[in-house]
Amino acid sequence: MGLSLSSVLHFRYYRIGVLVLFLHDISDVILEFTKLCVAFKSRGGKYHLVPDIFSIVGFLCFASLW
């Protein structure tokens, strides 16, 4: 059973709604950071290890939060 916005307001589950909003916003930031790391893996014809590691860790964090 999913909670829509109207049911959150009707049953006064404000704290649950704020928690869901907070978690979704954090996952969006992690997703964008991971996309940037994937883009920076290969710069100037060279492979860079650090953005590759960050992209893997970012994907795992995003998958666990989402």
N, C-alpha and C positions, 0 to 999 in steps of 0.2 A: 504494500500500500504506500504510494508516494504521497508526499506532502506538497500540495500546491500552495501558492501564495495566499489564496483565500482561506484555505483550511488552517494555515499557520496563524493568520490573523483571527480566525474564528475561535480556535482552541487556545489562543494566546501562547503559542510556542515560539516566542520571540528569540529565546536563547538558542534553540535549535536552528532557527532560520539564520541567525547571525553566525553560528558555527559553520553551517553549510556555505554561506556566502564567503566567509573567511577562507575556508579550505579551497573553494573554487578559485578565488583570487590568487592564492599562493600557488596553486597548480598552474595557472596561466603564466605567472612570472617564471616558474621553473621551465615550462615548455618553451617560452621565448628564449631563455638563456641557453637551453639545449640546442635550439635551432641555430643560434649564433655560434655555438661551439662547433657544430657540424660544418657550418660555413667556413670557419677559420681553421679547420683541420688541414686543409690544403691551400697554402698561400704561396704565391710566387713560384709555383712548381715544386715546392718542398712539402713534405709530410711533417706535421708537428704532433708530437705525442700528447702534450698536456691538454689541448682542446679535445682530443679524442677521448681521453680518460674522463674529462668533465662531461662530455656528451653522454657517455655510458652511465655515469653516476646520475646525471640529470634525468636521463630516461627512466632509470630505476626509481628515483624519487617521484617522478611524475606518475609512473604506473602505480606505485603504492598509494599515492594520495588520491588519485582519480578513481 
